[in-house]
Amino acid sequence: MQINLMTPINQLGYGVAGLNIFKELRKQADVSLFPIGEPQVVNEEDANAVRSGMSIAKFYNPNAPCIKIWHQNQMAERIGSGRFIGFPIFELDTFSELEKHHLISCDELMVCSEWARKIILGGNFGYYKADGRPKLPPKTHVVPLGVDAELFSPAPARQDDKTIFFNCGKWEKRKGHDVLIECFNRAFKEDDNVELWMMCDNPFIGDSNEKWRSLYKTSPLGSKIKIIPRQHSQQDVYSIMSRTDCGVFPARAEGWNLEALEMLACGKDVITTDYSAHQEFCNKDNSFLINIDEKEMAHDGVFFDGMVGKWAALGNEQKDQLIEHMRMVHGIKEQYINGWDTQMREFHSTNHAGIKTAQQFTWNNTANKIREILNG
């Protein structure tokens, strides 16, 4: 099998997904790699793989299927004339006319979750007139993303009585960073043995990174908040995750949320909204869920203008749930640290359901699903 793959290769969301999918596909097929942007890798093994894929691309097969892992409003360019499958990762429940125009240029689509498939095939997408003729949305397949289980393996439980909450993801209103700081300060007092670690540098907002950092550090519990810079590699990310207790992701919308899945794979607790793509792997058995009862127009004045699409509304009820979940996680840890022996501490401090869930979401499974679609 031959595949033409268009994808970014870097340490951002699309780039991490693209690199891992490429590495797994090349074990099973001849993959011509066409990087979107300059490839950025952090080790020689990945560099050699990328160079090999780009070398194969010099004499690519124009009739081979082309898979493009990229934004839904930038699907115009493709490689060759074979079957064209777009793989967008999006967060909102409605598409703009530009996005529709690009999406229907694909022969088929792959998306991360059943939530995303319903957005494309449901009434929010509907019919779209192209060249004066109504056209149905392309056939759409669900292809869940994965986690590197060898890297993000269950980490030894922390044995001290401090609870460390962790959030990883670019500074954005969409990710609930405005709500998280408010709720952390309401959930705890100065004498509570807790910390909040934020690894959220956003390469797309420039000086606004400092505004977010200041919001957190100057808050009443700012002394309990640690701001961590963007890490060089996924190994570095794991090193930090392994030293925490609970990932907290009060996102208004997510296209996938790799970090939440990685935390589950590490055996850590996860608090997250019960909405959008992370519903594919976060449930009541492996996560503390924040119930969503309303949506609102997506507006942050930076990435979303409030004109098209909605996301989850985080009102007082959702904030109260987040506060209660954080207090519960800390309370449970205090109980097993102070009252149980080492073996019992280790068992109760590990999210066994999360580990079991993460084992179902591997990059190999992602590649196998893609091959299944291409062979269908």
C-alpha angles and dihedrals in degrees: 000000000000124000133184107212124194114189143129116257112208144096096280124095099271091040096051091048092046095049094048094046090049093050092051096043092051089060088063106029146019102269122195104204120212106180118211103224126347113327114242118194131167104208139040095245092059091042091055091048092051092047090051093050092048090048091054088050091064088074099028123167107249090202095054119103116270121218117193118194102194149098119319092235094055105057098115097098120069141161120252128335101280128109109316118213120181120207108195124174109208137168110201132078098232135048128223120234089256092053092048091050091055096041094055090053086074121086089218139355136223120202133182100239148022087246090061093045090055091051091055098042099035133083093280090070100030122147122341127196112233117176088352095302127105111246129192119229113267121270105278130209128193111233110173117211122236148222130236097246093187090058101033095049126155107289126216111265118255109248102200123091097248118106114215117199117198136200125184123181138090115294104268141139086230089065092053097246091143090056097041095061092048093049096044090055092048095045098056144034131221092263095052111107097234139118135192118214117199121193099176114129108157115206091198102060104054114193092010087080087073091052090057093045090050092049089059101038095047094048120109092265094037091127088064094052123091120198111208122195123234110283127238098229145007088255088061090049090053091049089059096041091052090060095055134078107212138017112218117198114168092174123170088209138353134191088208116319105224091187094060091052091047090053090051089050089053089055094248128143116257131205114193145147117272093233144093128001100342087067082081090076109006116083141151091274098056104024144040101244129210107213117228119210103166141032129212136194110282108247132151103144091240114059101001124048100192093243101104130028138008136240135190117299113230103205133162093287092054091047090052090051091051091050092049092048093051092048090048093051091050093044093051091050092050088052098053095039093053101033111033137064122251096268093051091046091054093050097046095043093056122084097223093173089053092052091049091050094048091053088066092056109065129149088238089059089049091053092045090053091051091051090049090054093047091050093047 
